[in-house]
């Protein structure tokens, strides 16, 4: 696993979003990807004072785990994970070498397994799939702070 982090040039958060990236090749790296997400969000909160709710911390790790697991399962070679704080949310992006978009199945409580993307779409503010010249890039955004009234935030309807 390789990782890079950046808020380049010492600019403010508004001018240059915070981000971290990692490349993952083995299934054991799924736990490392979750650890990267937790460490990144802990730093965002401690160093930059941005609010990161407990819900957001858990949901980002869940989304990272699901997306990296899918990339490792369905695409040969490494996958790339990028986490970027942007507009009060963290965008979780995973690139893999398989250009085939994921099968997004309708909710089915009788189906055993294959609920990962359904969950990612339910907990995220947004979900997009982009084909790349090589492979595809999947991005899900998770709001960092819960509503001050105590309501959790997620997908905008």
C-alpha positions, 0 to 999 in steps of 0.5 A: 500500500502506498499513500500520499496526503496533501494540503499543498502550498499551505493554503486554506481549506477553502482554497485547497481541499484536504485529501489522502490516497492509497493504492491497495493490491491484496485482500488484507489491504481492505483493513488497511484502507479502513485504517487510512480512512479513520486516521485521515478523518481523525487528523481532519478533526484534530488538526483542522478543527472540522467536525466529524461525527461518530456516524460519519467516521463509521459510515466512511469506513463502511463505504471504504470497506465496501468499495475497496472489497468490490474492487479487489473482488471484481478487478485485476491488479491494484485499486486506488482509494482517494479521500477528499474533504470537500464542502462539508463532506468526504468524497470516497473515490475508488478506481479499479481496472475493470471498466464494467459498471457495478450491478446495482440491484434493487432492494430485496430483503430475501436476497442473501449477500450483494447488498454492499452498493445498496448500503453505500447508496443509502448512507451517502449524500451522492453516488457516481460511477465514471468510466475511465480510459482504463477502468472505472472510478466510483465516488460516494460522498458522506456528510461529515457532521450530523444536523445540530438538531441531532438528525443524521444526514445522508442522501438528499431527497 
